[in-house]
Amino acid sequence: MVGRRNLEGRLRLGIVEYLVPHRLPELLGRIRRLLPRVELSVRVALSEELLRAFDAGDLDVVLVKEQEGRGSPHLFREEKMHWVAAQDLDVPPPLVDLCLLPAPCAFRAAAISALNSGTIQWREALTLSGVVGVQSRIKEGLGISVLCESALDDGLVTLPQGNGAWPELPGIRLVTYERSPDPLGRALIDLLKE
């Protein structure tokens, strides 16, 4: 097997933006150190945008939320979704202020569906263009949102689900799609998993 440091070539990677957004610069720096001969180009966006770019031939590998009925992805990991706030709230307040990403978004859909399935009143207090913006506004106490485990950061409190607390949320599957399997793409995905 060729060692990581000997791998070379060009790779265009798409990473869904809620995969450790607060650690992404550190993670990319580590990849550049461990794969010094790789010309890496990275695009960070929501799954739908990355898949459009992948389909257009603009990306070689994408790490995204699994899309039902789409090809044969490789499982990266499964994660739980969590209600998150700046402080503990054992039960929802009379009116829930949501901080959301624009549609289409799995977290947005999960939050709205879960709240609509019960008797919890809610309003969309803020719509933000990125996960870091959602994290920041939640930390400032401006609302509540739904994020996956990878997007949890210091200053965010996960809220209890079920048993009269917050409604249960589904999990998500993060997967990779590769244009053509090769050692460089596999090495990069393995580094992201570490």
PyRosetta script that sets phi, psi and omega in degrees:
from pyrosetta import init, pose_from_sequence

init()
pose = pose_from_sequence("MVGRRNLEGRLRLGIVEYLVPHRLPELLGRIRRLLPRVELSVRVALSEELLRAFDAGDLDVVLVKEQEGRGSPHLFREEKMHWVAAQDLDVPPPLVDLCLLPAPCAFRAAAISALNSGTIQWREALTLSGVVGVQSRIKEGLGISVLCESALDDGLVTLPQGNGAWPELPGIRLVTYERSPDPLGRALIDLLKE")
pose.set_psi(1, 137.7)
pose.set_omega(1, 178.5)
pose.set_phi(2, -74.2)
pose.set_psi(2, 132.6)
pose.set_omega(2, 177.6)
pose.set_phi(3, -67.6)
pose.set_psi(3, 153.7)
pose.set_omega(3, -178.1)
pose.set_phi(4, -54.1)
pose.set_psi(4, -45.0)
pose.set_omega(4, -175.3)
pose.set_phi(5, -65.0)
pose.set_psi(5, -19.1)
pose.set_omega(5, 179.3)
pose.set_phi(6, -90.7)
pose.set_psi(6, -10.4)
pose.set_omega(6, 178.5)
pose.set_phi(7, -67.5)
pose.set_psi(7, 139.9)
pose.set_omega(7, 176.9)
pose.set_phi(8, -144.8)
pose.set_psi(8, 161.0)
pose.set_omega(8, 179.7)
pose.set_phi(9, 139.0)
pose.set_psi(9, -167.9)
pose.set_omega(9, -178.4)
pose.set_phi(10, -118.6)
pose.set_psi(10, 136.0)
pose.set_omega(10, 178.9)
pose.set_phi(11, -140.3)
pose.set_psi(11, 128.8)
pose.set_omega(11, 177.4)
pose.set_phi(12, -105.9)
pose.set_psi(12, 112.3)
pose.set_omega(12, -172.4)
pose.set_phi(13, -111.1)
pose.set_psi(13, 136.3)
pose.set_omega(13, 171.8)
pose.set_phi(14, -112.9)
pose.set_psi(14, 128.0)
pose.set_omega(14, 179.9)
pose.set_phi(15, -122.3)
pose.set_psi(15, 128.0)
pose.set_omega(15, 176.7)
pose.set_phi(16, -61.8)
pose.set_psi(16, 138.0)
pose.set_omega(16, -167.8)
pose.set_phi(17, -70.9)
pose.set_psi(17, -14.2)
pose.set_omega(17, 178.7)
pose.set_phi(18, -90.4)
pose.set_psi(18, 5.3)
pose.set_omega(18, 174.1)
pose.set_phi(19, -82.5)
pose.set_psi(19, 103.3)
pose.set_omega(19, -178.8)
pose.set_phi(20, 40.3)
pose.set_psi(20, 57.5)
pose.set_omega(20, -177.3)
pose.set_phi(21, -59.5)
pose.set_psi(21, -31.3)
pose.set_omega(21, -180.0)
pose.set_phi(22, -76.5)
pose.set_psi(22, -12.9)
pose.set_omega(22, -179.9)
pose.set_phi(23, -116.2)
pose.set_psi(23, 4.0)
pose.set_omega(23, -174.1)
pose.set_phi(24, -59.0)
pose.set_psi(24, -45.9)
pose.set_omega(24, 178.6)
pose.set_phi(25, -58.5)
pose.set_psi(25, -42.6)
pose.set_omega(25, 178.4)
pose.set_phi(26, -62.7)
pose.set_psi(26, -43.4)
pose.set_omega(26, -179.0)
pose.set_phi(27, -64.7)
pose.set_psi(27, -44.2)
pose.set_omega(27, 179.4)
pose.set_phi(28, -67.3)
pose.set_psi(28, -36.4)
pose.set_omega(28, 176.0)
pose.set_phi(29, -62.7)
pose.set_psi(29, -40.3)
pose.set_omega(29, 178.2)
pose.set_phi(30, -64.1)
pose.set_psi(30, -43.0)
pose.set_omega(30, 178.9)
pose.set_phi(31, -60.9)
pose.set_psi(31, -43.8)
pose.set_omega(31, -179.8)
pose.set_phi(32, -63.6)
pose.set_psi(32, -35.8)
pose.set_omega(32, 177.7)
pose.set_phi(33, -69.7)
pose.set_psi(33, -39.6)
pose.set_omega(33, -175.6)
pose.set_phi(34, -84.3)
pose.set_psi(34, -19.7)
pose.set_omega(34, 177.0)
pose.set_phi(35, -125.8)
pose.set_psi(35, 65.3)
pose.set_omega(35, -171.0)
pose.set_phi(36, -67.0)
pose.set_psi(36, -19.2)
pose.set_omega(36, -177.0)
pose.set_phi(37, -99.5)
pose.set_psi(37, 10.4)
pose.set_omega(37, -179.2)
pose.set_phi(38, -101.0)
pose.set_psi(38, 128.4)
pose.set_omega(38, 173.8)
pose.set_phi(39, -86.6)
pose.set_psi(39, 100.8)
pose.set_omega(39, -173.9)
pose.set_phi(40, -103.1)
pose.set_psi(40, 129.5)
pose.set_omega(40, 174.3)
pose.set_phi(41, -120.1)
pose.set_psi(41, 127.3)
pose.set_omega(41, -173.7)
pose.set_phi(42, -121.4)
pose.set_psi(42, 134.8)
pose.set_omega(42, 173.2)
pose.set_phi(43, -120.2)
pose.set_psi(43, 128.7)
pose.set_omega(43, 178.6)
pose.set_phi(44, -113.2)
pose.set_psi(44, 123.8)
pose.set_omega(44, -178.0)
pose.set_phi(45, -163.8)
pose.set_psi(45, -176.8)
pose.set_omega(45, 175.0)
pose.set_phi(46, -77.5)
pose.set_psi(46, 158.9)
pose.set_omega(46, -173.5)
pose.set_phi(47, -52.6)
pose.set_psi(47, -47.0)
pose.set_omega(47, -175.5)
pose.set_phi(48, -60.6)
pose.set_psi(48, -42.4)
pose.set_omega(48, 179.4)
pose.set_phi(49, -65.7)
pose.set_psi(49, -41.5)
pose.set_omega(49, 179.5)
pose.set_phi(50, -65.6)
pose.set_psi(50, -39.8)
pose.set_omega(50, 179.9)
pose.set_phi(51, -67.9)
pose.set_psi(51, -35.7)
pose.set_omega(51, 174.7)
pose.set_phi(52, -61.9)
pose.set_psi(52, -43.7)
pose.set_omega(52, 179.2)
pose.set_phi(53, -65.8)
pose.set_psi(53, -38.8)
pose.set_omega(53, 177.5)
pose.set_phi(54, -62.4)
pose.set_psi(54, -47.0)
pose.set_omega(54, 179.8)
pose.set_phi(55, -63.0)
pose.set_psi(55, -31.7)
pose.set_omega(55, 179.5)
pose.set_phi(56, -80.4)
pose.set_psi(56, -3.9)
pose.set_omega(56, 179.4)
pose.set_phi(57, 86.7)
pose.set_psi(57, 11.4)
pose.set_omega(57, -177.4)
pose.set_phi(58, -86.7)
pose.set_psi(58, -13.7)
pose.set_omega(58, 179.9)
pose.set_phi(59, -131.4)
pose.set_psi(59, 146.0)
pose.set_omega(59, 179.4)
pose.set_phi(60, -92.2)
pose.set_psi(60, -37.2)
pose.set_omega(60, -178.5)
pose.set_phi(61, -137.5)
pose.set_psi(61, 136.7)
pose.set_omega(61, 174.2)
pose.set_phi(62, -128.3)
pose.set_psi(62, 141.2)
pose.set_omega(62, 173.7)
pose.set_phi(63, -113.7)
pose.set_psi(63, 110.7)
pose.set_omega(63, -170.0)
pose.set_phi(64, -141.7)
pose.set_psi(64, 173.8)
pose.set_omega(64, 170.5)
pose.set_phi(65, -71.8)
pose.set_psi(65, 136.8)
pose.set_omega(65, -179.1)
pose.set_phi(66, -59.8)
pose.set_psi(66, 135.8)
pose.set_omega(66, 179.1)
pose.set_phi(67, -106.4)
pose.set_psi(67, 122.0)
pose.set_omega(67, -177.8)
pose.set_phi(68, -57.7)
pose.set_psi(68, 132.7)
pose.set_omega(68, 176.3)
pose.set_phi(69, 77.4)
pose.set_psi(69, 11.9)
pose.set_omega(69, -177.2)
pose.set_phi(70, -107.0)
pose.set_psi(70, 109.1)
pose.set_omega(70, 168.6)
pose.set_phi(71, 47.9)
pose.set_psi(71, -152.9)
pose.set_omega(71, -178.6)
pose.set_phi(72, -125.7)
pose.set_psi(72, 88.2)
pose.set_omega(72, -179.3)
pose.set_phi(73, -78.2)
pose.set_psi(73, 167.2)
pose.set_omega(73, 172.0)
pose.set_phi(74, -105.9)
pose.set_psi(74, 129.4)
pose.set_omega(74, -179.4)
pose.set_phi(75, -65.9)
pose.set_psi(75, 126.3)
pose.set_omega(75, 174.1)
pose.set_phi(76, -90.8)
pose.set_psi(76, -55.4)
pose.set_omega(76, 171.6)
pose.set_phi(77, -172.7)
pose.set_psi(77, 160.8)
pose.set_omega(77, 175.2)
pose.set_phi(78, -104.7)
pose.set_psi(78, 143.0)
pose.set_omega(78, -179.4)
pose.set_phi(79, -137.4)
pose.set_psi(79, 152.4)
pose.set_omega(79, 173.7)
pose.set_phi(80, -85.2)
pose.set_psi(80, 151.5)
pose.set_omega(80, 169.0)
pose.set_phi(81, -95.2)
pose.set_psi(81, 146.9)
pose.set_omega(81, -177.8)
pose.set_phi(82, -131.2)
pose.set_psi(82, 144.8)
pose.set_omega(82, 164.8)
pose.set_phi(83, -75.4)
pose.set_psi(83, 134.3)
pose.set_omega(83, -179.7)
pose.set_phi(84, -131.3)
pose.set_psi(84, 146.0)
pose.set_omega(84, 179.8)
pose.set_phi(85, -148.5)
pose.set_psi(85, 179.0)
pose.set_omega(85, 178.2)
pose.set_phi(86, -85.3)
pose.set_psi(86, -17.0)
pose.set_omega(86, -178.4)
pose.set_phi(87, -145.9)
pose.set_psi(87, 163.5)
pose.set_omega(87, 178.1)
pose.set_phi(88, -65.5)
pose.set_psi(88, 130.5)
pose.set_omega(88, 173.6)
pose.set_phi(89, -136.0)
pose.set_psi(89, 97.3)
pose.set_omega(89, -175.8)
pose.set_phi(90, -63.3)
pose.set_psi(90, -33.4)
pose.set_omega(90, 177.9)
pose.set_phi(91, -131.1)
pose.set_psi(91, 152.9)
pose.set_omega(91, 179.9)
pose.set_phi(92, -63.5)
pose.set_psi(92, 144.8)
pose.set_omega(92, 174.7)
pose.set_phi(93, -71.0)
pose.set_psi(93, 172.4)
pose.set_omega(93, -179.2)
pose.set_phi(94, -57.9)
pose.set_psi(94, -34.4)
pose.set_omega(94, 176.3)
pose.set_phi(95, -132.7)
pose.set_psi(95, 120.6)
pose.set_omega(95, -178.2)
pose.set_phi(96, -91.6)
pose.set_psi(96, 122.7)
pose.set_omega(96, 173.0)
pose.set_phi(97, -88.7)
pose.set_psi(97, 118.9)
pose.set_omega(97, -178.7)
pose.set_phi(98, -99.6)
pose.set_psi(98, 139.6)
pose.set_omega(98, 169.3)
pose.set_phi(99, -109.2)
pose.set_psi(99, 115.6)
pose.set_omega(99, -170.8)
pose.set_phi(100, -129.8)
pose.set_psi(100, 159.3)
pose.set_omega(100, 168.3)
pose.set_phi(101, -86.1)
pose.set_psi(101, 157.5)
pose.set_omega(101, 179.2)
pose.set_phi(102, -69.2)
pose.set_psi(102, 156.5)
pose.set_omega(102, 175.6)
pose.set_phi(103, -71.3)
pose.set_psi(103, 150.2)
pose.set_omega(103, -4.0)
pose.set_phi(104, -82.3)
pose.set_psi(104, 135.5)
pose.set_omega(104, -178.9)
pose.set_phi(105, -153.8)
pose.set_psi(105, 129.1)
pose.set_omega(105, -178.2)
pose.set_phi(106, -63.5)
pose.set_psi(106, -37.7)
pose.set_omega(106, -179.2)
pose.set_phi(107, -69.2)
pose.set_psi(107, -42.3)
pose.set_omega(107, 177.4)
pose.set_phi(108, -59.2)
pose.set_psi(108, -50.4)
pose.set_omega(108, -178.3)
pose.set_phi(109, -61.3)
pose.set_psi(109, -41.9)
pose.set_omega(109, -179.9)
pose.set_phi(110, -64.5)
pose.set_psi(110, -43.7)
pose.set_omega(110, -179.8)
pose.set_phi(111, -62.8)
pose.set_psi(111, -49.4)
pose.set_omega(111, -177.3)
pose.set_phi(112, -65.4)
pose.set_psi(112, -44.2)
pose.set_omega(112, 179.6)
pose.set_phi(113, -61.8)
pose.set_psi(113, -44.9)
pose.set_omega(113, -179.2)
pose.set_phi(114, -64.3)
pose.set_psi(114, -43.3)
pose.set_omega(114, -179.8)
pose.set_phi(115, -70.1)
pose.set_psi(115, -37.3)
pose.set_omega(115, 179.5)
pose.set_phi(116, -71.1)
pose.set_psi(116, -22.4)
pose.set_omega(116, -179.2)
pose.set_phi(117, -75.6)
pose.set_psi(117, -11.5)
pose.set_omega(117, 179.3)
pose.set_phi(118, -119.5)
pose.set_psi(118, -153.2)
pose.set_omega(118, -178.1)
pose.set_phi(119, -110.2)
pose.set_psi(119, 19.8)
pose.set_omega(119, -177.0)
pose.set_phi(120, -82.6)
pose.set_psi(120, 125.2)
pose.set_omega(120, 176.5)
pose.set_phi(121, -83.3)
pose.set_psi(121, 140.8)
pose.set_omega(121, -178.5)
pose.set_phi(122, -147.3)
pose.set_psi(122, 163.0)
pose.set_omega(122, 171.5)
pose.set_phi(123, -145.1)
pose.set_psi(123, 152.4)
pose.set_omega(123, 177.1)
pose.set_phi(124, -84.8)
pose.set_psi(124, 100.3)
pose.set_omega(124, -176.5)
pose.set_phi(125, -78.6)
pose.set_psi(125, -38.7)
pose.set_omega(125, -178.5)
pose.set_phi(126, -143.8)
pose.set_psi(126, 136.8)
pose.set_omega(126, 169.9)
pose.set_phi(127, -116.2)
pose.set_psi(127, 122.4)
pose.set_omega(127, -174.7)
pose.set_phi(128, -119.6)
pose.set_psi(128, 152.9)
pose.set_omega(128, -174.0)
pose.set_phi(129, -82.9)
pose.set_psi(129, -11.1)
pose.set_omega(129, -177.2)
pose.set_phi(130, -149.6)
pose.set_psi(130, 160.7)
pose.set_omega(130, -178.2)
pose.set_phi(131, -64.2)
pose.set_psi(131, -38.4)
pose.set_omega(131, 179.5)
pose.set_phi(132, -61.5)
pose.set_psi(132, -38.2)
pose.set_omega(132, 176.0)
pose.set_phi(133, -63.8)
pose.set_psi(133, -41.9)
pose.set_omega(133, 177.5)
pose.set_phi(134, -62.5)
pose.set_psi(134, -47.4)
pose.set_omega(134, 179.2)
pose.set_phi(135, -56.7)
pose.set_psi(135, -46.1)
pose.set_omega(135, -177.5)
pose.set_phi(136, -63.4)
pose.set_psi(136, -44.9)
pose.set_omega(136, -178.4)
pose.set_phi(137, -67.4)
pose.set_psi(137, -35.0)
pose.set_omega(137, 176.8)
pose.set_phi(138, -65.4)
pose.set_psi(138, -45.6)
pose.set_omega(138, 179.6)
pose.set_phi(139, -59.0)
pose.set_psi(139, -29.9)
pose.set_omega(139, 178.5)
pose.set_phi(140, -81.2)
pose.set_psi(140, -1.4)
pose.set_omega(140, 177.7)
pose.set_phi(141, 80.1)
pose.set_psi(141, 20.3)
pose.set_omega(141, -176.4)
pose.set_phi(142, -87.5)
pose.set_psi(142, -1.8)
pose.set_omega(142, 178.3)
pose.set_phi(143, 166.8)
pose.set_psi(143, -171.3)
pose.set_omega(143, -177.4)
pose.set_phi(144, -124.6)
pose.set_psi(144, 153.0)
pose.set_omega(144, 177.5)
pose.set_phi(145, -148.0)
pose.set_psi(145, -177.8)
pose.set_omega(145, 174.3)
pose.set_phi(146, -119.6)
pose.set_psi(146, 128.6)
pose.set_omega(146, 176.5)
pose.set_phi(147, -137.7)
pose.set_psi(147, 160.0)
pose.set_omega(147, 175.4)
pose.set_phi(148, -88.6)
pose.set_psi(148, 170.3)
pose.set_omega(148, -177.1)
pose.set_phi(149, -55.3)
pose.set_psi(149, -39.2)
pose.set_omega(149, -178.3)
pose.set_phi(150, -62.4)
pose.set_psi(150, -26.9)
pose.set_omega(150, -175.7)
pose.set_phi(151, -94.4)
pose.set_psi(151, 2.5)
pose.set_omega(151, 178.4)
pose.set_phi(152, -74.6)
pose.set_psi(152, 136.4)
pose.set_omega(152, -175.0)
pose.set_phi(153, -135.1)
pose.set_psi(153, 164.9)
pose.set_omega(153, 175.1)
pose.set_phi(154, -55.6)
pose.set_psi(154, 140.4)
pose.set_omega(154, 178.8)
pose.set_phi(155, 92.3)
pose.set_psi(155, -4.9)
pose.set_omega(155, 175.9)
pose.set_phi(156, -105.9)
pose.set_psi(156, 134.6)
pose.set_omega(156, -179.5)
pose.set_phi(157, -110.1)
pose.set_psi(157, 128.5)
pose.set_omega(157, 175.2)
pose.set_phi(158, -82.3)
pose.set_psi(158, 139.9)
pose.set_omega(158, -175.8)
pose.set_phi(159, -101.7)
pose.set_psi(159, 148.5)
pose.set_omega(159, -177.5)
pose.set_phi(160, -67.8)
pose.set_psi(160, 143.0)
pose.set_omega(160, 179.0)
pose.set_phi(161, -112.6)
pose.set_psi(161, 146.3)
pose.set_omega(161, 175.6)
pose.set_phi(162, 79.1)
pose.set_psi(162, 175.7)
pose.set_omega(162, 177.9)
pose.set_phi(163, 49.6)
pose.set_psi(163, 49.2)
pose.set_omega(163, 176.7)
pose.set_phi(164, 82.5)
pose.set_psi(164, -1.6)
pose.set_omega(164, 178.0)
pose.set_phi(165, -92.4)
pose.set_psi(165, -133.6)
pose.set_omega(165, 179.6)
pose.set_phi(166, -79.0)
pose.set_psi(166, 149.1)
pose.set_omega(166, -179.3)
pose.set_phi(167, -61.7)
pose.set_psi(167, 148.7)
pose.set_omega(167, 177.4)
pose.set_phi(168, -63.4)
pose.set_psi(168, 144.1)
pose.set_omega(168, 178.1)
pose.set_phi(169, -117.7)
pose.set_psi(169, 151.8)
pose.set_omega(169, 177.7)
pose.set_phi(170, -76.9)
pose.set_psi(170, 172.6)
pose.set_omega(170, 172.0)
pose.set_phi(171, -96.6)
pose.set_psi(171, 173.6)
pose.set_omega(171, 174.5)
pose.set_phi(172, -130.5)
pose.set_psi(172, 156.3)
pose.set_omega(172, 175.9)
pose.set_phi(173, -112.9)
pose.set_psi(173, 120.8)
pose.set_omega(173, 173.7)
pose.set_phi(174, -92.6)
pose.set_psi(174, 130.0)
pose.set_omega(174, -174.7)
pose.set_phi(175, -134.1)
pose.set_psi(175, 164.8)
pose.set_omega(175, 173.9)
pose.set_phi(176, -117.0)
pose.set_psi(176, 145.0)
pose.set_omega(176, 170.4)
pose.set_phi(177, -120.1)
pose.set_psi(177, 132.7)
pose.set_omega(177, -178.9)
pose.set_phi(178, -121.1)
pose.set_psi(178, 136.3)
pose.set_omega(178, 177.9)
pose.set_phi(179, -59.3)
pose.set_psi(179, -49.7)
pose.set_omega(179, 175.0)
pose.set_phi(180, -150.2)
pose.set_psi(180, 126.7)
pose.set_omega(180, -178.5)
pose.set_phi(181, -58.9)
pose.set_psi(181, 129.7)
pose.set_omega(181, 176.5)
pose.set_phi(182, -151.2)
pose.set_psi(182, 161.9)
pose.set_omega(182, -177.0)
pose.set_phi(183, -59.3)
pose.set_psi(183, -34.0)
pose.set_omega(183, -179.2)
pose.set_phi(184, -66.1)
pose.set_psi(184, -48.2)
pose.set_omega(184, 178.3)
pose.set_phi(185, -61.3)
pose.set_psi(185, -42.8)
pose.set_omega(185, 179.6)
pose.set_phi(186, -64.7)
pose.set_psi(186, -42.2)
pose.set_omega(186, 179.8)
pose.set_phi(187, -61.5)
pose.set_psi(187, -41.2)
pose.set_omega(187, 179.6)
pose.set_phi(188, -65.5)
pose.set_psi(188, -45.3)
pose.set_omega(188, 178.7)
pose.set_phi(189, -62.0)
pose.set_psi(189, -41.7)
pose.set_omega(189, 177.9)
pose.set_phi(190, -60.6)
pose.set_psi(190, -40.1)
pose.set_omega(190, 177.7)
pose.set_phi(191, -64.6)
pose.set_psi(191, -38.7)
pose.set_omega(191, 178.6)
pose.set_phi(192, -65.9)
pose.set_psi(192, -29.4)
pose.set_omega(192, 179.9)
pose.set_phi(193, -76.4)
pose.set_psi(193, -24.0)
pose.set_omega(193, -176.0)
pose.set_phi(194, -69.3)
pose.dump_pdb("model.pdb")
